[in-house]
Amino acid sequence: MRRSQRGGDSFRRAGRRKISNVVWWVLSGIALLLFFLILSKAGHIEPRPSIPKRRYRNDKFLEGMNMTEEMLSPTSVARQVNDQIALAKAFVVIAKESKNLQFAWDLSAQIRNSQLLLSSAATRRSPLTVLESEPTIRDMAVLLYQAQQLHYDSATMIMRLKASIQALEEQMSSVSEKSSKYGQIAAEEVPKSLYCLGVRLTTEWFQNLDLQRHLKERSRVDSKLTDNSLYHFCVFSDNIIATSVVVNSTALNSKAPEKVVFHLVTNEINYAAMKAWFAINMDNLRGVTVEVQKFEDFSWLNASYVPVLKQLQDSDTQSYYFSGHNDDGRTPIKFRNPKYLSMLNHLRFYIPEVFPALKKVVFLDDDVVVQKDLSTLFSIDLNKNVNGAVETCMETFHRYHKYLNYSHPLIRSHFDPDACGWAFGMNVFDLVEWRKRNVTGIYHYWQEKNVDRTLWKLGTLPPGLLTFYGLTEALEASWHILGLGYTNVDARVIEKGAVLHFNGNLKPWLKIGIEKYKPLWERYVDYSSPFMQQCNFH
C-alpha cells in the first residue's frame, strides 16, 4: 500500500516537470520572436529631419567675400587680434599727429607682433588658441587702454581726422590749382623748335625770290580753288607743323588726292613761313592743291562787323583775359586763355565770307590727324541742316547744360538743357544753307549778348552750340574720334576712326603730350626736311 502510494506521487511530480518545461520553451520562443520583431523594426526607423542651417541677415553679402568661419565666429581669437590691430593702426595715426612718437612706435611694434602671430597660424593652417595668443592680446589691450587714457578716444579721433582731412583738402586744392595753372602755361607755350622753324622759313621766303615767283604763278592759274566739284577743306591756324600734318595725312589717305583742295588761313606773323613751307613741300602732297591766306587781308573783318574784334578793344575784356585781376582769381585760368579771342579761333563762324564761291567745305582743326579717305563726307545729305558733326552726348557732361549758364533767363528760355552737344574739329558745312539761314548773324547776336560773359565763359564751342542749335545733322561717330589730347581712348575706336582729334592740353607736338598717341601724329611729320633738322625737331 505504501509503495503504490509513493509511486503515484512520483508520477504526479514527473507530470508537473514536463508541463513546466513546455511552458518555459513557449515563453522563450515568444521572447525570441519579440526580439527579432523589435530588431526588424529598428532597421526600418526613418531618419530624423535635419535641422536647416540658420540663415543670417548678411549671408548674401558675405558670399562674395573671402571670409572663413573662424573670422565669423563670436569666439574667434584671430578675429579679436585683427580687431585690435585695426584699432591700433588708427591710434598710431593719432599719436603721430599728437607728436607722441614713442607711443606710436610702441603701438607699431605691438602691431607687428600681432601680425606675426596671425601669420604663424596661417602658415600651419590651424586656428589660434587662447593659450598661445593670450600674451599678445593682453599686451595690445594694455596699449589700447593707455591710448584711451591719453584721450585717443573715438570723439577725439574723429575731430583730429576731420581736421587732417580739411588740411589735406586745402593742400590738394592749392596743388590742383597750381598744376592747372602750370599745365595751361605749358600748353600755351610755343616750343623753341616751332619758333625756330617759323623764323627760318620766313627768312627763306624773303630771300628766295624764285620760291615766291613759283607759288604766285601756280596760284594764279589754279582754277581748282573755286571748283565746287572738288573736295574743299579749310584749316585756320598759326602752327606750321600742325597744319602740315593735317594736309599730309589727308593727302596720303585720300583715294583721289588730285581732287583735294586745302584752304589755309593764318596770321600776318606766320604768313610767309606757311607759304614757304608748302611751296617747298608741294611735290610731296600727291597733287593736293594748297592755298594760303592771312586774315588781315579780309576787308570785311573789322570791329564794326565782328563782335570779337570789338571786344578786344574793350578795356574790361583785355583786363579779364590778359591780366586776370578783376575778379580776385575766382575764374580758373583756362577760362582766361587769350586764344579764345583770337580771330583764327573765330573764323569758323565766317566761312561763307572767307570762301564766297564755295558751296560745301569740311572744316578741320589743326590738332587732328586724318587716317581715312574723307571724300564720302561731301556726299552726305545734311537734310537742309548747316552743320554736320559727331555728337558727344553719350555722357551727361556733354549736354547743353554743361556748357551754358541756365540760370540766365535768355539761355533758359531758348535752349533745351538736355540737348545733345557735338564737337568742333571735323565739321561738314553746307554754305548754301548757311547763307540762306544767316547763321553768322545768329552768331553775332549771341556773341554781343555775352559781352559780360554771363551766358558762357570758355571757347568757341558754347557759341557754336547756340549758333547751330536746330541746324546740326548728326554724323556717324567713327568720323571724328576725340580725346587723344587729354584721356585714354580705346585702341579699337582709334583704329576705326577717320579723323583723330588731339583736343585738350596734351598736344602731340608738346613735351607734355600723351606718349602712346604721339606716333599717330608723328608718322606724318617730315623729319627729313633740312629746316626741321636745323631746328632740332626729332
Backbone torsions as a table, in degrees:
resi	resn	phi	psi	omega
1	MET	NA	-43.6	-178.7
2	ARG	-69.0	-40.4	-178.4
3	ARG	-63.3	-44.3	-178.5
4	SER	-64.9	-35.3	177.9
5	GLN	-67.9	-38.8	179.3
6	ARG	-68.0	-36.0	179.1
7	GLY	-66.3	-37.5	178.3
8	GLY	-65.1	-38.3	178.4
9	ASP	-65.0	-41.0	179.8
10	SER	-63.8	-40.1	179.9
11	PHE	-63.1	-42.8	-179.8
12	ARG	-64.3	-39.4	178.3
13	ARG	-64.2	-39.9	179.0
14	ALA	-65.4	-36.6	178.5
15	GLY	-65.5	-42.3	-179.9
16	ARG	-64.0	-37.3	179.5
17	ARG	-64.0	-39.0	179.8
18	LYS	-63.7	-42.7	179.6
19	ILE	-62.8	-44.1	-179.4
20	SER	-64.4	-35.6	177.6
21	ASN	-64.4	-40.6	179.5
22	VAL	-63.6	-43.2	179.8
23	VAL	-62.6	-41.5	-178.6
24	TRP	-63.3	-41.5	-179.9
25	TRP	-68.2	-36.6	178.0
26	VAL	-63.7	-46.6	179.7
27	LEU	-63.3	-39.1	178.5
28	SER	-63.3	-40.7	179.2
29	GLY	-64.6	-42.5	178.7
30	ILE	-62.1	-42.9	179.6
31	ALA	-61.7	-42.7	179.8
32	LEU	-64.7	-38.5	178.6
33	LEU	-64.5	-42.5	177.2
34	LEU	-62.4	-37.9	-179.8
35	PHE	-61.6	-45.7	179.9
36	PHE	-66.5	-35.4	179.0
37	LEU	-63.9	-42.2	179.0
38	ILE	-64.4	-42.0	179.1
39	LEU	-62.4	-41.0	-179.1
40	SER	-66.0	-37.3	177.7
41	LYS	-69.1	-36.8	178.9
42	ALA	-62.3	-34.2	179.4
43	GLY	-69.4	-19.8	-178.9
44	HIS	-105.8	18.9	179.0
45	ILE	-70.6	125.8	-179.8
46	GLU	-71.4	139.9	-179.9
47	PRO	-65.2	144.8	177.8
48	ARG	-69.2	141.8	178.8
49	PRO	-62.5	135.3	-178.7
50	SER	-70.8	146.5	178.9
51	ILE	-77.3	122.0	-178.3
52	PRO	-61.6	145.0	179.8
53	LYS	-67.2	133.9	-177.2
54	ARG	-68.3	132.3	177.8
55	ARG	-98.0	136.3	179.2
56	TYR	-105.2	160.4	-173.6
57	ARG	-61.2	-35.6	-174.9
58	ASN	-99.8	14.1	-177.1
59	ASP	-60.5	-40.9	-178.9
60	LYS	-63.6	-37.8	177.7
61	PHE	-67.0	-37.4	-175.2
62	LEU	-76.1	-17.3	-177.3
63	GLU	-60.9	-33.4	-178.3
64	GLY	-90.9	6.5	-177.8
65	MET	-112.9	148.7	-178.9
66	ASN	-85.7	76.2	-176.8
67	MET	-121.3	137.0	179.5
68	THR	-93.9	165.6	177.2
69	GLU	-63.3	-32.6	179.7
70	GLU	-62.9	-39.4	-179.9
71	MET	-67.0	-27.8	-178.0
72	LEU	-91.7	-12.7	-176.8
73	SER	-70.8	136.5	179.2
74	PRO	-68.9	-17.1	-179.9
75	THR	-105.4	13.4	-175.6
76	SER	-70.5	126.9	176.5
77	VAL	-73.4	-40.1	-179.2
78	ALA	-60.2	-39.9	179.1
79	ARG	-65.2	-38.8	178.5
80	GLN	-63.1	-42.2	178.7
81	VAL	-64.1	-42.5	178.4
82	ASN	-61.5	-43.0	178.8
83	ASP	-62.5	-40.6	177.6
84	GLN	-62.8	-41.9	179.8
85	ILE	-61.4	-44.9	-179.0
86	ALA	-60.8	-44.8	-179.9
87	LEU	-67.6	-39.5	-179.7
88	ALA	-64.1	-37.8	178.6
89	LYS	-61.7	-40.1	177.4
90	ALA	-64.3	-40.6	179.5
91	PHE	-68.1	-30.8	176.0
92	VAL	-60.4	-43.8	179.0
93	VAL	-61.4	-46.7	-178.9
94	ILE	-64.3	-41.3	-179.8
95	ALA	-62.3	-40.5	178.0
96	LYS	-65.5	-41.2	178.2
97	GLU	-63.0	-31.0	-179.4
98	SER	-88.3	6.4	179.7
99	LYS	65.2	18.8	176.8
100	ASN	-93.0	73.7	-171.4
101	LEU	-70.9	-32.8	179.7
102	GLN	-64.0	-44.6	179.7
103	PHE	-66.5	-37.3	177.2
104	ALA	-62.4	-37.8	179.3
105	TRP	-67.7	-42.3	179.0
106	ASP	-60.2	-44.6	178.3
107	LEU	-62.1	-43.7	-179.4
108	SER	-62.2	-40.7	179.1
109	ALA	-63.9	-41.2	179.7
110	GLN	-70.2	-33.1	175.1
111	ILE	-60.9	-43.1	178.1
112	ARG	-61.9	-40.6	178.1
113	ASN	-60.9	-43.9	179.9
114	SER	-65.5	-39.5	179.3
115	GLN	-66.2	-36.4	176.7
116	LEU	-64.6	-37.9	177.8
117	LEU	-61.9	-46.3	178.4
118	LEU	-64.2	-38.7	-178.8
119	SER	-64.6	-41.3	-179.9
120	SER	-65.1	-38.3	177.9
121	ALA	-66.4	-39.5	179.2
122	ALA	-67.2	-35.5	-178.8
123	THR	-66.2	-42.6	-179.2
124	ARG	-86.0	-4.9	175.3
125	ARG	59.7	43.7	174.9
126	SER	-140.5	148.1	-176.7
127	PRO	-64.8	154.9	174.8
128	LEU	-68.1	143.6	175.6
129	THR	-101.4	158.0	179.3
130	VAL	-62.5	-38.9	-175.3
131	LEU	-62.2	-47.0	-176.3
132	GLU	-76.5	-25.4	-175.9
133	SER	-95.6	-12.4	-174.8
134	GLU	-57.2	-45.6	-180.0
135	PRO	-60.9	-42.5	-178.9
136	THR	-65.9	-43.2	-179.8
137	ILE	-64.5	-41.7	-179.8
138	ARG	-65.0	-44.5	179.7
139	ASP	-60.6	-42.3	179.6
140	MET	-68.2	-38.7	179.8
141	ALA	-61.7	-38.4	177.8
142	VAL	-62.0	-44.4	-179.7
143	LEU	-66.2	-40.0	179.7
144	LEU	-66.4	-37.9	175.9
145	TYR	-64.5	-40.1	178.2
146	GLN	-62.4	-38.6	178.0
147	ALA	-61.8	-39.9	178.2
148	GLN	-66.0	-36.7	177.5
149	GLN	-66.9	-25.8	176.2
150	LEU	-84.6	11.7	179.4
151	HIS	66.4	32.3	172.2
152	TYR	-91.3	48.2	179.9
153	ASP	-84.0	179.8	-174.5
154	SER	-61.6	-43.3	-177.6
155	ALA	-63.0	-45.4	179.2
156	THR	-63.7	-42.4	-179.2
157	MET	-61.3	-43.7	-179.8
158	ILE	-61.9	-44.2	-179.7
159	MET	-62.9	-43.6	-179.7
160	ARG	-66.5	-41.8	179.0
161	LEU	-64.4	-38.9	177.3
162	LYS	-61.6	-42.8	178.7
163	ALA	-63.6	-41.1	179.3
164	SER	-64.9	-42.6	179.4
165	ILE	-62.5	-42.9	179.7
166	GLN	-62.7	-42.1	179.3
167	ALA	-64.4	-41.9	179.4
168	LEU	-66.2	-37.9	178.1
169	GLU	-64.2	-39.8	177.2
170	GLU	-64.8	-42.5	177.6
171	GLN	-63.3	-43.4	-179.9
172	MET	-62.6	-41.0	178.7
173	SER	-62.2	-42.5	178.8
174	SER	-64.3	-45.7	-179.8
175	VAL	-65.2	-41.1	180.0
176	SER	-62.9	-40.6	178.7
177	GLU	-64.1	-43.7	178.9
178	LYS	-65.3	-41.0	179.5
179	SER	-61.8	-43.4	178.8
180	SER	-63.2	-41.8	-178.9
181	LYS	-64.8	-48.8	-178.6
182	TYR	-68.7	-35.5	176.6
183	GLY	-63.7	-39.7	178.8
184	GLN	-66.2	-40.7	178.3
185	ILE	-62.7	-43.2	178.9
186	ALA	-63.1	-37.1	-179.5
187	ALA	-70.9	-32.1	-177.7
188	GLU	-85.3	-17.4	-176.8
189	GLU	-68.2	136.5	175.5
190	VAL	-85.8	118.9	179.4
191	PRO	-58.0	146.7	-179.1
192	LYS	-58.1	-38.8	-178.9
193	SER	-64.0	-37.7	179.0
194	LEU	-70.2	-39.3	176.0
195	TYR	-63.5	-43.3	178.6
196	CYS	-59.3	-44.3	-179.3
197	LEU	-60.8	-42.7	178.7
198	GLY	-61.0	-42.3	-179.3
199	VAL	-65.7	-46.4	-177.2
200	ARG	-66.4	-39.7	178.9
201	LEU	-68.9	-38.1	177.1
202	THR	-62.4	-43.3	177.5
203	THR	-61.2	-43.3	179.7
204	GLU	-62.6	-39.8	-178.2
205	TRP	-62.6	-46.3	-177.0
206	PHE	-77.7	-22.7	178.1
207	GLN	-86.7	-28.4	-174.8
208	ASN	-99.5	90.9	-178.2
209	LEU	-67.9	-31.2	178.4
210	ASP	-63.3	-36.3	178.5
211	LEU	-64.2	-42.9	178.8
212	GLN	-64.1	-44.6	-177.9
213	ARG	-64.1	-42.6	-179.1
214	HIS	-62.0	-43.8	-179.2
215	LEU	-69.2	-38.9	-179.0
216	LYS	-65.4	-42.3	180.0
217	GLU	-66.3	-38.0	-178.1
218	ARG	-68.2	-43.6	-178.7
219	SER	-71.4	-26.1	-177.6
220	ARG	-69.7	-34.7	-176.2
221	VAL	-100.9	1.4	-174.8
222	ASP	-84.2	102.8	-179.9
223	SER	-82.2	-6.5	-178.0
224	LYS	-66.1	-22.4	-173.4
225	LEU	-62.3	-24.2	-178.5
226	THR	-121.5	11.3	-178.4
227	ASP	-83.5	110.1	-175.9
228	ASN	-77.6	-0.1	174.3
229	SER	-86.8	-5.7	-178.8
230	LEU	-98.8	177.1	-177.4
231	TYR	-101.2	107.8	-174.6
232	HIS	-101.1	126.8	177.5
233	PHE	-120.2	145.6	176.6
234	CYS	-128.9	141.4	178.0
235	VAL	-135.1	130.7	178.1
236	PHE	-113.7	109.3	-172.4
237	SER	-159.2	154.6	171.1
238	ASP	-111.5	11.9	-178.7
239	ASN	-105.4	108.5	-173.9
240	ILE	-65.8	-48.9	-177.2
241	ILE	-65.3	-44.4	179.9
242	ALA	-60.5	-43.4	179.4
243	THR	-64.8	-40.3	-179.9
244	SER	-63.5	-34.5	178.0
245	VAL	-67.2	-39.5	177.8
246	VAL	-61.5	-46.5	-178.8
247	VAL	-67.9	-46.7	-178.4
248	ASN	-60.8	-46.5	-177.1
249	SER	-66.2	-35.9	177.3
250	THR	-67.5	-43.2	-179.1
251	ALA	-64.5	-43.9	-175.7
252	LEU	-71.2	-25.3	-178.2
253	ASN	-103.9	4.8	-179.6
254	SER	-84.8	139.6	176.6
255	LYS	-77.9	-23.4	179.1
256	ALA	-137.5	71.5	-176.0
257	PRO	-60.7	-26.5	179.8
258	GLU	-67.2	-16.2	177.8
259	LYS	-95.2	-0.8	-177.1
260	VAL	-91.0	130.9	177.8
261	VAL	-125.1	124.6	177.2
262	PHE	-105.8	128.5	175.4
263	HIS	-108.8	108.2	-177.6
264	LEU	-104.3	133.2	176.1
265	VAL	-123.8	128.4	178.6
266	THR	-131.6	-166.3	179.3
267	ASN	-106.4	177.0	-176.6
268	GLU	-59.3	-39.4	-175.1
269	ILE	-64.2	-40.0	-174.8
270	ASN	-102.4	4.7	-174.6
271	TYR	-62.1	-50.2	-178.6
272	ALA	-65.0	-42.1	-179.3
273	ALA	-64.6	-41.1	179.8
274	MET	-64.8	-43.1	178.5
275	LYS	-64.0	-41.9	-179.3
276	ALA	-62.0	-44.5	-177.4
277	TRP	-59.6	-48.3	-175.6
278	PHE	-78.0	-24.8	173.9
279	ALA	-69.1	-38.9	179.6
280	ILE	-70.7	-37.1	-172.9
281	ASN	-103.3	13.8	-175.9
282	MET	-59.3	-36.1	-176.5
283	ASP	-69.9	-14.4	-178.8
284	ASN	-93.0	4.1	-172.5
285	LEU	-101.3	13.6	173.4
286	ARG	57.3	33.5	176.4
287	GLY	90.9	3.4	177.6
288	VAL	-68.4	137.5	177.2
289	THR	-91.0	134.7	-179.5
290	VAL	-127.9	127.9	174.9
291	GLU	-115.9	134.4	179.2
292	VAL	-118.6	127.5	176.2
293	GLN	-128.9	166.6	172.2
294	LYS	-122.3	140.5	-173.0
295	PHE	-70.1	-18.7	177.7
296	GLU	-64.7	-16.7	179.5
297	ASP	-84.9	-7.0	-178.2
298	PHE	-81.6	109.5	-175.5
299	SER	-66.9	-28.2	-178.4
300	TRP	-76.1	-12.3	-175.4
301	LEU	-86.9	89.7	-178.5
302	ASN	-142.3	167.9	-174.0
303	ALA	-65.1	-26.2	-179.9
304	SER	-73.7	-19.6	-178.1
305	TYR	-107.9	-34.3	-171.7
306	VAL	-107.7	114.5	-178.2
307	PRO	-59.5	-34.6	-179.1
308	VAL	-63.0	-41.5	177.8
309	LEU	-66.0	-34.7	177.3
310	LYS	-66.1	-40.3	179.0
311	GLN	-66.7	-34.3	178.6
312	LEU	-61.8	-26.8	179.5
313	GLN	-85.2	-8.4	-178.9
314	ASP	-82.2	130.7	-175.9
315	SER	-66.0	-37.3	179.0
316	ASP	-65.1	-40.0	178.4
317	THR	-65.3	-43.4	178.5
318	GLN	-61.8	-41.1	178.9
319	SER	-64.7	-39.9	-178.4
320	TYR	-64.2	-47.2	-174.2
321	TYR	-84.2	-30.1	-171.4
322	PHE	-107.9	-18.8	177.8
323	SER	-116.8	-41.5	175.5
324	GLY	73.5	25.6	-176.7
325	HIS	-108.4	6.4	-172.7
326	ASN	-96.8	4.7	175.3
327	ASP	-138.7	27.5	176.5
328	ASP	56.1	32.2	175.3
329	GLY	71.8	17.3	-177.9
330	ARG	-71.0	-28.8	-178.0
331	THR	-88.1	128.4	178.6
332	PRO	-57.0	152.2	-175.7
333	ILE	-61.9	-30.2	-177.0
334	LYS	-65.2	-25.1	178.2
335	PHE	-78.7	-9.3	-175.0
336	ARG	-104.7	8.8	-177.7
337	ASN	-64.1	118.9	-178.1
338	PRO	-62.2	-16.4	-179.9
339	LYS	-61.2	-23.0	-179.2
340	TYR	-72.0	-10.8	172.8
341	LEU	-103.8	1.6	179.5
342	SER	-68.1	138.0	179.4
343	MET	-66.5	-30.2	177.0
344	LEU	-62.3	-29.3	179.2
345	ASN	-78.7	-27.3	-176.5
346	HIS	-101.5	-3.7	179.4
347	LEU	-63.9	-20.1	179.3
348	ARG	-60.6	-20.9	178.0
349	PHE	-90.0	2.1	-178.5
350	TYR	-126.8	24.3	-175.4
351	ILE	-58.9	-40.8	177.3
352	PRO	-61.8	-33.2	177.4
353	GLU	-73.9	-36.4	179.8
354	VAL	-68.7	-37.6	-177.4
355	PHE	-126.6	74.8	-173.1
356	PRO	-65.1	-21.3	-176.9
357	ALA	-91.3	-8.2	-173.9
358	LEU	-92.6	151.9	-179.6
359	LYS	-107.8	-29.4	179.9
360	LYS	-148.9	134.7	177.7
361	VAL	-137.2	156.5	170.2
362	VAL	-107.9	120.8	179.4
363	PHE	-90.4	130.8	178.1
364	LEU	-125.5	134.1	171.4
365	ASP	-73.5	160.2	-177.4
366	ASP	-80.7	-2.3	178.4
367	ASP	-107.5	34.2	177.5
368	VAL	-115.8	160.6	171.5
369	VAL	-126.5	131.5	179.1
370	VAL	-97.8	125.6	-179.9
371	GLN	-126.3	12.4	174.3
372	LYS	-139.4	163.6	173.6
373	ASP	-69.4	132.1	-175.0
374	LEU	-106.3	8.7	-175.4
375	SER	-63.0	-29.0	-179.4
376	THR	-62.8	-25.7	-179.7
377	LEU	-58.0	-31.1	-174.8
378	PHE	-78.7	-10.2	178.1
379	SER	-107.4	3.3	178.5
380	ILE	-72.4	132.1	177.9
381	ASP	-80.5	116.9	179.8
382	LEU	-87.4	3.3	176.0
383	ASN	54.2	48.9	178.0
384	LYS	68.3	9.3	174.5
385	ASN	-86.1	166.6	-175.7
386	VAL	-95.9	-37.8	-170.7
387	ASN	-118.4	125.0	171.6
388	GLY	-103.3	120.3	-174.4
389	ALA	-147.5	157.8	175.5
390	VAL	-84.5	127.5	179.7
391	GLU	-76.0	152.0	-176.2
392	THR	-126.7	28.4	-173.3
393	CYS	-99.4	26.3	175.6
394	MET	-63.1	-30.0	176.8
395	GLU	-112.1	157.1	-174.8
396	THR	-66.6	-26.5	-175.2
397	PHE	-75.0	1.4	175.6
398	HIS	-109.4	22.2	172.8
399	ARG	-88.5	166.6	-175.8
400	TYR	-57.7	-36.6	-173.7
401	HIS	-67.5	-11.8	177.6
402	LYS	-87.0	-13.2	-178.3
403	TYR	-108.1	-23.9	-170.7
404	LEU	-119.4	159.0	-178.7
405	ASN	-91.5	97.6	-176.7
406	TYR	-81.3	1.7	170.5
407	SER	-79.8	-14.3	177.7
408	HIS	-83.0	129.4	-176.4
409	PRO	-61.5	-31.5	-178.9
410	LEU	-65.4	-40.4	177.4
411	ILE	-72.6	-44.6	-176.2
412	ARG	-61.8	-33.7	-175.4
413	SER	-86.1	-13.9	-174.9
414	HIS	-111.5	-21.6	-169.3
415	PHE	-132.8	138.0	176.3
416	ASP	-71.8	121.0	-177.7
417	PRO	-63.9	-22.6	179.6
418	ASP	-97.5	10.4	176.9
419	ALA	-62.0	148.8	-174.2
420	CYS	-78.7	131.3	174.7
421	GLY	-78.2	166.9	177.7
422	TRP	-145.1	177.3	-171.8
423	ALA	-117.9	138.9	162.9
424	PHE	-80.4	158.8	177.1
425	GLY	129.2	-34.6	172.4
426	MET	-148.9	99.8	-175.0
427	ASN	-132.1	139.6	173.1
428	VAL	-99.1	121.8	-178.4
429	PHE	-113.9	124.8	172.1
430	ASP	-88.4	103.0	-173.9
431	LEU	-74.3	-22.0	176.2
432	VAL	-67.2	-49.2	177.0
433	GLU	-65.9	-35.4	178.7
434	TRP	-57.1	-49.5	-178.7
435	ARG	-66.5	-39.2	-178.8
436	LYS	-64.1	-38.1	-177.5
437	ARG	-89.8	-2.5	-178.0
438	ASN	51.5	53.7	-176.2
439	VAL	-64.9	-37.5	178.7
440	THR	-62.2	-35.8	176.4
441	GLY	-64.6	-37.6	176.6
442	ILE	-63.0	-42.9	178.3
443	TYR	-60.8	-44.4	179.3
444	HIS	-59.1	-41.7	-178.5
445	TYR	-58.3	-50.4	-176.6
446	TRP	-72.4	-32.7	178.7
447	GLN	-65.7	-38.1	179.0
448	GLU	-72.1	-31.4	177.1
449	LYS	-70.5	-17.8	-175.8
450	ASN	-106.2	27.2	179.2
451	VAL	-59.1	-38.0	-178.9
452	ASP	-89.3	6.7	176.8
453	ARG	59.1	37.8	178.7
454	THR	-97.1	-15.5	178.6
455	LEU	-87.5	-39.7	175.4
456	TRP	-159.0	165.3	-177.5
457	LYS	-115.4	-38.5	-164.1
458	LEU	-110.8	128.1	160.0
459	GLY	70.9	-164.6	-177.0
460	THR	-102.8	-12.3	-179.9
461	LEU	-67.5	-47.3	178.4
462	PRO	-55.7	-49.0	176.2
463	PRO	-64.5	-28.6	175.9
464	GLY	-66.0	-40.8	178.1
465	LEU	-62.3	-38.1	178.2
466	LEU	-70.6	-44.9	-174.7
467	THR	-65.0	-42.5	-175.4
468	PHE	-100.7	19.7	178.5
469	TYR	-63.6	122.0	-177.7
470	GLY	78.7	4.2	-178.6
471	LEU	-123.7	19.5	-174.9
472	THR	-116.9	130.2	176.3
473	GLU	-101.4	127.6	-178.2
474	ALA	-74.7	131.4	176.5
475	LEU	-100.1	161.1	177.7
476	GLU	-62.7	138.0	-168.5
477	ALA	-59.5	-30.7	-175.5
478	SER	-69.8	-11.7	177.5
479	TRP	-67.1	-28.6	-171.8
480	HIS	-144.7	107.0	-179.1
481	ILE	-102.5	120.7	-175.6
482	LEU	-105.5	164.1	168.9
483	GLY	104.8	-1.7	-175.3
484	LEU	-72.6	-5.2	178.2
485	GLY	-107.1	11.2	178.7
486	TYR	-158.6	-10.2	-174.9
487	THR	-149.9	179.0	176.5
488	ASN	-87.3	137.1	179.3
489	VAL	-124.3	137.6	-179.5
490	ASP	-57.8	132.0	-177.7
491	ALA	-60.7	-34.9	179.1
492	ARG	-68.0	-34.7	177.0
493	VAL	-67.6	-42.0	178.6
494	ILE	-61.3	-43.8	-177.5
495	GLU	-61.4	-37.0	-178.0
496	LYS	-83.3	-14.7	-172.9
497	GLY	-70.7	142.6	176.7
498	ALA	-84.6	-43.4	178.7
499	VAL	-125.0	124.3	177.8
500	LEU	-101.3	129.1	-173.3
501	HIS	-114.0	120.1	177.0
502	PHE	-89.4	50.6	179.5
503	ASN	-71.5	144.4	-173.3
504	GLY	117.8	179.5	-177.0
505	ASN	-79.6	-20.3	-172.0
506	LEU	-89.4	68.1	-177.5
507	LYS	-69.3	148.7	-175.0
508	PRO	-69.6	-18.9	178.4
509	TRP	-89.0	-0.9	177.9
510	LEU	-101.4	155.8	177.8
511	LYS	-63.5	-27.6	-178.0
512	ILE	-83.8	1.8	179.2
513	GLY	-62.2	154.9	179.5
514	ILE	-71.8	117.2	-170.9
515	GLU	-58.3	-41.6	-174.2
516	LYS	-69.7	-17.2	179.1
517	TYR	-99.4	-12.7	-178.3
518	LYS	-58.2	-41.0	179.7
519	PRO	-57.7	-29.8	178.3
520	LEU	-62.2	-30.7	-179.3
521	TRP	-92.3	-42.0	-172.8
522	GLU	-68.1	-22.2	-179.5
523	ARG	-64.1	-17.4	-179.6
524	TYR	-104.5	10.0	177.4
525	VAL	-95.7	131.2	-179.9
526	ASP	-88.5	87.2	-178.9
527	TYR	-74.1	-10.6	179.7
528	SER	-80.1	-11.1	-179.8
529	SER	-61.5	133.8	178.2
530	PRO	-56.9	-35.5	179.7
531	PHE	-67.2	-37.7	177.9
532	MET	-65.6	-42.4	-178.7
533	GLN	-68.6	-37.4	178.4
534	GLN	-65.1	-26.9	-178.0
535	CYS	-102.2	15.0	174.2
536	ASN	60.5	38.7	170.9
537	PHE	-80.2	126.7	178.0
538	HIS	-157.1	NA	NA
